[in-house]
Amino acid sequence: MTDYDPIELKRIRWRSRRGLLELDLVLEKFFAQRFDSLSPAEIDAYRKLLDLPDTDFLDVVNGKADLDDPELMGIVEILRAL
């Protein structure tokens, strides 16, 4: 994760705090285990996922829904594997 603004990374972490406990637990684990090893393209894809409403985001992470964007699904697969 080189060449990414440290302040923007803090913003991403802050935006990852969600209103659903179940989603928060998955994202906390994601940050603890995988976030620091993401490429800039993967970080950008994750930022797009953060635009989803909490319930939609949780449905995608839990496998109840999929997204049409393969780039986003790459991050979703990481989240689902946790």
MIZAMI-396937 format. One record per atom (N, C-alpha, C, O): residue number from 1; residue in one letter; atom name; x, y, z. Coordinates in steps of 0.001 Angstrom, whole numbers, always signed. Layout:
residues N
+-----+----+----+---------+---------+---------+
|   i | aa | at |      c1 |      c2 |      c3 |
+-----+----+----+---------+---------+---------+
| NUM |  A | CA |       X |       Y |       Z |
...
+-----+----+----+---------+---------+---------+
This chain:
residues 82
+-----+----+----+---------+---------+---------+
|   i | aa | at |      c1 |      c2 |      c3 |
+-----+----+----+---------+---------+---------+
|   1 |  M |  N |    +853 |   -1168 |      +0 |
|   1 |  M | CA |      +0 |      +0 |      +0 |
|   1 |  M |  C |    +906 |   +1240 |      +0 |
|   1 |  M |  O |    +901 |   +2016 |    +956 |
|   2 |  T |  N |   +1646 |   +1413 |   -1027 |
|   2 |  T | CA |   +2535 |   +2551 |   -1129 |
|   2 |  T |  C |   +1849 |   +3690 |   -1854 |
|   2 |  T |  O |    +855 |   +3494 |   -2553 |
|   3 |  D |  N |   +2395 |   +4887 |   -1677 |
|   3 |  D | CA |   +1924 |   +6076 |   -2394 |
|   3 |  D |  C |    +471 |   +6417 |   -2108 |
|   3 |  D |  O |    -201 |   +6995 |   -2963 |
|   4 |  Y |  N |     -25 |   +6080 |    -944 |
|   4 |  Y | CA |   -1393 |   +6449 |    -586 |
|   4 |  Y |  C |   -1315 |   +7412 |    +584 |
|   4 |  Y |  O |    -605 |   +7162 |   +1558 |
|   5 |  D |  N |   -2037 |   +8501 |    +490 |
|   5 |  D | CA |   -2020 |   +9555 |   +1487 |
|   5 |  D |  C |   -2455 |   +9023 |   +2859 |
|   5 |  D |  O |   -3557 |   +8490 |   +2985 |
|   6 |  P |  N |   -1613 |   +9156 |   +3882 |
|   6 |  P | CA |   -1964 |   +8656 |   +5217 |
|   6 |  P |  C |   -3240 |   +9289 |   +5782 |
|   6 |  P |  O |   -3983 |   +8633 |   +6513 |
|   7 |  I |  N |   -3491 |  +10523 |   +5457 |
|   7 |  I | CA |   -4711 |  +11182 |   +5937 |
|   7 |  I |  C |   -5933 |  +10554 |   +5273 |
|   7 |  I |  O |   -6959 |  +10352 |   +5922 |
|   8 |  E |  N |   -5823 |  +10247 |   +3980 |
|   8 |  E | CA |   -6932 |   +9590 |   +3291 |
|   8 |  E |  C |   -7175 |   +8193 |   +3860 |
|   8 |  E |  O |   -8321 |   +7755 |   +3959 |
|   9 |  L |  N |   -6112 |   +7499 |   +4230 |
|   9 |  L | CA |   -6274 |   +6179 |   +4845 |
|   9 |  L |  C |   -7035 |   +6283 |   +6171 |
|   9 |  L |  O |   -7851 |   +5420 |   +6494 |
|  10 |  K |  N |   -6765 |   +7326 |   +6922 |
|  10 |  K | CA |   -7516 |   +7540 |   +8170 |
|  10 |  K |  C |   -8986 |   +7824 |   +7874 |
|  10 |  K |  O |   -9869 |   +7366 |   +8599 |
|  11 |  R |  N |   -9244 |   +8572 |   +6821 |
|  11 |  R | CA |  -10636 |   +8839 |   +6427 |
|  11 |  R |  C |  -11352 |   +7541 |   +6046 |
|  11 |  R |  O |  -12512 |   +7334 |   +6401 |
|  12 |  I |  N |  -10659 |   +6692 |   +5334 |
|  12 |  I | CA |  -11247 |   +5413 |   +4930 |
|  12 |  I |  C |  -11572 |   +4582 |   +6164 |
|  12 |  I |  O |  -12645 |   +3983 |   +6248 |
|  13 |  R |  N |  -10663 |   +4545 |   +7106 |
|  13 |  R | CA |  -10924 |   +3805 |   +8354 |
|  13 |  R |  C |  -12135 |   +4395 |   +9074 |
|  13 |  R |  O |  -12980 |   +3657 |   +9581 |
|  14 |  W |  N |  -12216 |   +5708 |   +9117 |
|  14 |  W | CA |  -13350 |   +6356 |   +9782 |
|  14 |  W |  C |  -14667 |   +6028 |   +9066 |
|  14 |  W |  O |  -15668 |   +5726 |   +9716 |
|  15 |  R |  N |  -14666 |   +6086 |   +7739 |
|  15 |  R | CA |  -15875 |   +5781 |   +6959 |
|  15 |  R |  C |  -16275 |   +4315 |   +7088 |
|  15 |  R |  O |  -17412 |   +3950 |   +6791 |
|  16 |  S |  N |  -15348 |   +3484 |   +7525 |
|  16 |  S | CA |  -15628 |   +2058 |   +7675 |
|  16 |  S |  C |  -16403 |   +1754 |   +8956 |
|  16 |  S |  O |  -16868 |    +631 |   +9150 |
|  17 |  R |  N |  -16540 |   +2725 |   +9806 |
|  17 |  R | CA |  -17367 |   +2533 |  +11000 |
|  17 |  R |  C |  -18820 |   +2606 |  +10554 |
|  17 |  R |  O |  -19271 |   +3631 |  +10042 |
|  18 |  R |  N |  -19538 |   +1527 |  +10750 |
|  18 |  R | CA |  -20887 |   +1430 |  +10215 |
|  18 |  R |  C |  -21918 |   +1340 |  +11328 |
|  18 |  R |  O |  -21572 |   +1184 |  +12499 |
|  19 |  G |  N |  -23178 |   +1437 |  +10954 |
|  19 |  G | CA |  -24267 |   +1411 |  +11914 |
|  19 |  G |  C |  -24730 |     +19 |  +12297 |
|  19 |  G |  O |  -25530 |    -136 |  +13219 |
|  20 |  L |  N |  -24239 |    -994 |  +11603 |
|  20 |  L | CA |  -24635 |   -2371 |  +11904 |
|  20 |  L |  C |  -23476 |   -3103 |  +12567 |
|  20 |  L |  O |  -22378 |   -3170 |  +12014 |
|  21 |  L |  N |  -23722 |   -3648 |  +13743 |
|  21 |  L | CA |  -22673 |   -4334 |  +14483 |
|  21 |  L |  C |  -22058 |   -5463 |  +13669 |
|  21 |  L |  O |  -20839 |   -5631 |  +13667 |
|  22 |  E |  N |  -22891 |   -6243 |  +12975 |
|  22 |  E | CA |  -22385 |   -7369 |  +12195 |
|  22 |  E |  C |  -21389 |   -6910 |  +11138 |
|  22 |  E |  O |  -20364 |   -7555 |  +10919 |
|  23 |  L |  N |  -21691 |   -5812 |  +10496 |
|  23 |  L | CA |  -20794 |   -5266 |   +9477 |
|  23 |  L |  C |  -19538 |   -4692 |  +10114 |
|  23 |  L |  O |  -18436 |   -4873 |   +9595 |
|  24 |  D |  N |  -19697 |   -4008 |  +11224 |
|  24 |  D | CA |  -18539 |   -3473 |  +11943 |
|  24 |  D |  C |  -17556 |   -4578 |  +12321 |
|  24 |  D |  O |  -16344 |   -4394 |  +12208 |
|  25 |  L |  N |  -18061 |   -5706 |  +12761 |
|  25 |  L | CA |  -17188 |   -6807 |  +13173 |
|  25 |  L |  C |  -16375 |   -7334 |  +11994 |
|  25 |  L |  O |  -15184 |   -7613 |  +12133 |
|  26 |  V |  N |  -17010 |   -7469 |  +10848 |
|  26 |  V | CA |  -16296 |   -7939 |   +9649 |
|  26 |  V |  C |  -15239 |   -6920 |   +9242 |
|  26 |  V |  O |  -14111 |   -7293 |   +8921 |
|  27 |  L |  N |  -15592 |   -5645 |   +9251 |
|  27 |  L | CA |  -14655 |   -4615 |   +8805 |
|  27 |  L |  C |  -13498 |   -4446 |   +9783 |
|  27 |  L |  O |  -12377 |   -4160 |   +9364 |
|  28 |  E |  N |  -13749 |   -4617 |  +11073 |
|  28 |  E | CA |  -12651 |   -4568 |  +12052 |
|  28 |  E |  C |  -11646 |   -5680 |  +11776 |
|  28 |  E |  O |  -10436 |   -5456 |  +11812 |
|  29 |  K |  N |  -12148 |   -6862 |  +11503 |
|  29 |  K | CA |  -11277 |   -7990 |  +11192 |
|  29 |  K |  C |  -10509 |   -7730 |   +9887 |
|  29 |  K |  O |   -9320 |   -8033 |   +9788 |
|  30 |  F |  N |  -11190 |   -7175 |   +8908 |
|  30 |  F | CA |  -10574 |   -6811 |   +7631 |
|  30 |  F |  C |   -9404 |   -5854 |   +7844 |
|  30 |  F |  O |   -8329 |   -6043 |   +7274 |
|  31 |  F |  N |   -9614 |   -4835 |   +8659 |
|  31 |  F | CA |   -8538 |   -3880 |   +8915 |
|  31 |  F |  C |   -7393 |   -4516 |   +9688 |
|  31 |  F |  O |   -6229 |   -4203 |   +9442 |
|  32 |  A |  N |   -7710 |   -5391 |  +10605 |
|  32 |  A | CA |   -6669 |   -6041 |  +11400 |
|  32 |  A |  C |   -5835 |   -7016 |  +10574 |
|  32 |  A |  O |   -4637 |   -7165 |  +10814 |
|  33 |  Q |  N |   -6461 |   -7681 |   +9604 |
|  33 |  Q | CA |   -5769 |   -8758 |   +8899 |
|  33 |  Q |  C |   -5350 |   -8448 |   +7471 |
|  33 |  Q |  O |   -4328 |   -8962 |   +7017 |
|  34 |  R |  N |   -6104 |   -7625 |   +6745 |
|  34 |  R | CA |   -5861 |   -7522 |   +5308 |
|  34 |  R |  C |   -5654 |   -6117 |   +4756 |
|  34 |  R |  O |   -4971 |   -5956 |   +3744 |
|  35 |  F |  N |   -6216 |   -5113 |   +5383 |
|  35 |  F | CA |   -6237 |   -3785 |   +4773 |
|  35 |  F |  C |   -4843 |   -3274 |   +4423 |
|  35 |  F |  O |   -4647 |   -2704 |   +3349 |
|  36 |  D |  N |   -3884 |   -3469 |   +5305 |
|  36 |  D | CA |   -2541 |   -2932 |   +5070 |
|  36 |  D |  C |   -1821 |   -3571 |   +3885 |
|  36 |  D |  O |    -809 |   -3046 |   +3422 |
|  37 |  S |  N |   -2329 |   -4689 |   +3395 |
|  37 |  S | CA |   -1675 |   -5346 |   +2259 |
|  37 |  S |  C |   -2385 |   -5080 |    +925 |
|  37 |  S |  O |   -2003 |   -5640 |    -103 |
|  38 |  L |  N |   -3410 |   -4235 |    +939 |
|  38 |  L | CA |   -4144 |   -3931 |    -296 |
|  38 |  L |  C |   -3329 |   -3040 |   -1225 |
|  38 |  L |  O |   -2536 |   -2209 |    -783 |
|  39 |  S |  N |   -3540 |   -3232 |   -2498 |
|  39 |  S | CA |   -2933 |   -2354 |   -3498 |
|  39 |  S |  C |   -3759 |   -1064 |   -3581 |
|  39 |  S |  O |   -4895 |   -1031 |   -3108 |
|  40 |  P |  N |   -3205 |     -11 |   -4174 |
|  40 |  P | CA |   -4000 |   +1209 |   -4351 |
|  40 |  P |  C |   -5295 |    +969 |   -5122 |
|  40 |  P |  O |   -6315 |   +1580 |   -4804 |
|  41 |  A |  N |   -5279 |    +100 |   -6120 |
|  41 |  A | CA |   -6506 |    -202 |   -6875 |
|  41 |  A |  C |   -7532 |    -898 |   -5984 |
|  41 |  A |  O |   -8729 |    -631 |   -6088 |
|  42 |  E |  N |   -7072 |   -1779 |   -5119 |
|  42 |  E | CA |   -7984 |   -2455 |   -4192 |
|  42 |  E |  C |   -8551 |   -1480 |   -3164 |
|  42 |  E |  O |   -9715 |   -1587 |   -2776 |
|  43 |  I |  N |   -7736 |    -541 |   -2732 |
|  43 |  I | CA |   -8227 |    +485 |   -1797 |
|  43 |  I |  C |   -9307 |   +1321 |   -2475 |
|  43 |  I |  O |  -10328 |   +1638 |   -1866 |
|  44 |  D |  N |   -9078 |   +1674 |   -3727 |
|  44 |  D | CA |  -10090 |   +2440 |   -4463 |
|  44 |  D |  C |  -11392 |   +1656 |   -4591 |
|  44 |  D |  O |  -12476 |   +2225 |   -4459 |
|  45 |  A |  N |  -11288 |    +357 |   -4846 |
|  45 |  A | CA |  -12485 |    -479 |   -4934 |
|  45 |  A |  C |  -13188 |    -528 |   -3579 |
|  45 |  A |  O |  -14415 |    -453 |   -3513 |
|  46 |  Y |  N |  -12423 |    -652 |   -2509 |
|  46 |  Y | CA |  -13014 |    -677 |   -1167 |
|  46 |  Y |  C |  -13736 |    +642 |    -879 |
|  46 |  Y |  O |  -14818 |    +644 |    -291 |
|  47 |  R |  N |  -13145 |   +1748 |   -1286 |
|  47 |  R | CA |  -13794 |   +3056 |   -1084 |
|  47 |  R |  C |  -15149 |   +3109 |   -1783 |
|  47 |  R |  O |  -16090 |   +3711 |   -1266 |
|  48 |  K |  N |  -15254 |   +2486 |   -2951 |
|  48 |  K | CA |  -16540 |   +2442 |   -3654 |
|  48 |  K |  C |  -17557 |   +1610 |   -2876 |
|  48 |  K |  O |  -18739 |   +1951 |   -2828 |
|  49 |  L |  N |  -17095 |    +523 |   -2271 |
|  49 |  L | CA |  -17990 |    -294 |   -1453 |
|  49 |  L |  C |  -18562 |    +508 |    -285 |
|  49 |  L |  O |  -19701 |    +290 |    +128 |
|  50 |  L |  N |  -17777 |   +1418 |    +233 |
|  50 |  L | CA |  -18225 |   +2222 |   +1374 |
|  50 |  L |  C |  -19396 |   +3133 |   +1022 |
|  50 |  L |  O |  -20068 |   +3647 |   +1916 |
|  51 |  D |  N |  -19645 |   +3336 |    -258 |
|  51 |  D | CA |  -20785 |   +4151 |    -677 |
|  51 |  D |  C |  -22114 |   +3398 |    -573 |
|  51 |  D |  O |  -23183 |   +4003 |    -652 |
|  52 |  L |  N |  -22039 |   +2088 |    -397 |
|  52 |  L | CA |  -23267 |   +1300 |    -269 |
|  52 |  L |  C |  -23943 |   +1578 |   +1075 |
|  52 |  L |  O |  -23260 |   +1808 |   +2073 |
|  53 |  P |  N |  -25261 |   +1560 |   +1108 |
|  53 |  P | CA |  -25954 |   +1634 |   +2400 |
|  53 |  P |  C |  -25574 |    +409 |   +3248 |
|  53 |  P |  O |  -25252 |    -651 |   +2712 |
|  54 |  D |  N |  -25615 |    +569 |   +4554 |
|  54 |  D | CA |  -25182 |    -503 |   +5456 |
|  54 |  D |  C |  -25856 |   -1841 |   +5172 |
|  54 |  D |  O |  -25187 |   -2873 |   +5118 |
|  55 |  T |  N |  -27163 |   -1832 |   +4992 |
|  55 |  T | CA |  -27869 |   -3103 |   +4798 |
|  55 |  T |  C |  -27462 |   -3769 |   +3487 |
|  55 |  T |  O |  -27318 |   -4991 |   +3435 |
|  56 |  D |  N |  -27275 |   -2984 |   +2434 |
|  56 |  D | CA |  -26820 |   -3543 |   +1156 |
|  56 |  D |  C |  -25390 |   -4072 |   +1275 |
|  56 |  D |  O |  -25068 |   -5142 |    +759 |
|  57 |  F |  N |  -24553 |   -3318 |   +1950 |
|  57 |  F | CA |  -23159 |   -3716 |   +2155 |
|  57 |  F |  C |  -23119 |   -5045 |   +2919 |
|  57 |  F |  O |  -22371 |   -5950 |   +2548 |
|  58 |  L |  N |  -23908 |   -5164 |   +3967 |
|  58 |  L | CA |  -23946 |   -6401 |   +4744 |
|  58 |  L |  C |  -24457 |   -7569 |   +3898 |
|  58 |  L |  O |  -23914 |   -8671 |   +3977 |
|  59 |  D |  N |  -25481 |   -7342 |   +3101 |
|  59 |  D | CA |  -25999 |   -8405 |   +2225 |
|  59 |  D |  C |  -24932 |   -8890 |   +1254 |
|  59 |  D |  O |  -24829 |  -10089 |    +993 |
|  60 |  V |  N |  -24150 |   -7981 |    +724 |
|  60 |  V | CA |  -23082 |   -8355 |    -207 |
|  60 |  V |  C |  -22008 |   -9149 |    +537 |
|  60 |  V |  O |  -21566 |  -10192 |     +55 |
|  61 |  V |  N |  -21591 |   -8668 |   +1694 |
|  61 |  V | CA |  -20552 |   -9352 |   +2462 |
|  61 |  V |  C |  -21023 |  -10740 |   +2903 |
|  61 |  V |  O |  -20232 |  -11682 |   +2915 |
|  62 |  N |  N |  -22289 |  -10875 |   +3261 |
|  62 |  N | CA |  -22825 |  -12164 |   +3711 |
|  62 |  N |  C |  -23166 |  -13113 |   +2572 |
|  62 |  N |  O |  -23562 |  -14252 |   +2823 |
|  63 |  G |  N |  -23022 |  -12673 |   +1327 |
|  63 |  G | CA |  -23286 |  -13526 |    +182 |
|  63 |  G |  C |  -24748 |  -13585 |    -218 |
|  63 |  G |  O |  -25130 |  -14414 |   -1043 |
|  64 |  K |  N |  -25566 |  -12723 |    +350 |
|  64 |  K | CA |  -26983 |  -12679 |     -21 |
|  64 |  K |  C |  -27204 |  -11903 |   -1308 |
|  64 |  K |  O |  -28265 |  -11998 |   -1925 |
|  65 |  A |  N |  -26199 |  -11136 |   -1710 |
|  65 |  A | CA |  -26271 |  -10345 |   -2941 |
|  65 |  A |  C |  -24867 |  -10268 |   -3539 |
|  65 |  A |  O |  -23868 |  -10393 |   -2830 |
|  66 |  D |  N |  -24812 |  -10067 |   -4821 |
|  66 |  D | CA |  -23534 |   -9869 |   -5516 |
|  66 |  D |  C |  -23585 |   -8539 |   -6246 |
|  66 |  D |  O |  -24651 |   -7948 |   -6420 |
|  67 |  L |  N |  -22436 |   -8088 |   -6662 |
|  67 |  L | CA |  -22326 |   -6846 |   -7429 |
|  67 |  L |  C |  -21878 |   -7185 |   -8842 |
|  67 |  L |  O |  -21203 |   -8191 |   -9060 |
|  68 |  D |  N |  -22250 |   -6355 |   -9790 |
|  68 |  D | CA |  -21889 |   -6593 |  -11191 |
|  68 |  D |  C |  -20447 |   -6208 |  -11506 |
|  68 |  D |  O |  -19912 |   -6617 |  -12537 |
|  69 |  D |  N |  -19824 |   -5441 |  -10649 |
|  69 |  D | CA |  -18475 |   -4939 |  -10892 |
|  69 |  D |  C |  -17440 |   -5947 |  -10380 |
|  69 |  D |  O |  -17349 |   -6167 |   -9172 |
|  70 |  P |  N |  -16654 |   -6567 |  -11283 |
|  70 |  P | CA |  -15662 |   -7563 |  -10850 |
|  70 |  P |  C |  -14597 |   -6971 |   -9928 |
|  70 |  P |  O |  -14079 |   -7661 |   -9050 |
|  71 |  E |  N |  -14273 |   -5702 |  -10126 |
|  71 |  E | CA |  -13280 |   -5043 |   -9276 |
|  71 |  E |  C |  -13774 |   -5003 |   -7827 |
|  71 |  E |  O |  -13022 |   -5295 |   -6897 |
|  72 |  L |  N |  -15034 |   -4642 |   -7651 |
|  72 |  L | CA |  -15606 |   -4590 |   -6307 |
|  72 |  L |  C |  -15758 |   -5996 |   -5728 |
|  72 |  L |  O |  -15562 |   -6200 |   -4530 |
|  73 |  M |  N |  -16100 |   -6949 |   -6565 |
|  73 |  M | CA |  -16275 |   -8315 |   -6076 |
|  73 |  M |  C |  -14952 |   -8907 |   -5586 |
|  73 |  M |  O |  -14955 |   -9809 |   -4748 |
|  74 |  G |  N |  -13835 |   -8417 |   -6092 |
|  74 |  G | CA |  -12538 |   -8870 |   -5577 |
|  74 |  G |  C |  -12379 |   -8535 |   -4109 |
|  74 |  G |  O |  -11910 |   -9363 |   -3328 |
|  75 |  I |  N |  -12764 |   -7334 |   -3729 |
|  75 |  I | CA |  -12716 |   -6938 |   -2324 |
|  75 |  I |  C |  -13779 |   -7679 |   -1526 |
|  75 |  I |  O |  -13538 |   -8093 |    -392 |
|  76 |  V |  N |  -14933 |   -7843 |   -2110 |
|  76 |  V | CA |  -16020 |   -8576 |   -1434 |
|  76 |  V |  C |  -15547 |  -10004 |   -1112 |
|  76 |  V |  O |  -15819 |  -10509 |     -22 |
|  77 |  E |  N |  -14856 |  -10645 |   -2033 |
|  77 |  E | CA |  -14365 |  -11998 |   -1784 |
|  77 |  E |  C |  -13395 |  -12013 |    -608 |
|  77 |  E |  O |  -13405 |  -12951 |    +189 |
|  78 |  I |  N |  -12563 |  -10992 |    -492 |
|  78 |  I | CA |  -11658 |  -10891 |    +659 |
|  78 |  I |  C |  -12478 |  -10777 |   +1937 |
|  78 |  I |  O |  -12190 |  -11455 |   +2923 |
|  79 |  L |  N |  -13495 |   -9925 |   +1922 |
|  79 |  L | CA |  -14329 |   -9742 |   +3112 |
|  79 |  L |  C |  -15083 |  -11026 |   +3462 |
|  79 |  L |  O |  -15208 |  -11372 |   +4636 |
|  80 |  R |  N |  -15571 |  -11714 |   +2473 |
|  80 |  R | CA |  -16319 |  -12957 |   +2715 |
|  80 |  R |  C |  -15431 |  -14045 |   +3289 |
|  80 |  R |  O |  -15908 |  -14906 |   +4028 |
|  81 |  A |  N |  -14149 |  -14019 |   +2962 |
|  81 |  A | CA |  -13220 |  -15063 |   +3418 |
|  81 |  A |  C |  -12803 |  -14881 |   +4879 |
|  81 |  A |  O |  -12202 |  -15780 |   +5466 |
|  82 |  L |  N |  -13110 |  -13751 |   +5453 |
|  82 |  L | CA |  -12682 |  -13509 |   +6849 |
|  82 |  L |  C |  -13517 |  -14263 |   +7850 |
|  82 |  L |  O |  -13279 |  -14161 |   +9054 |
+-----+----+----+---------+---------+---------+
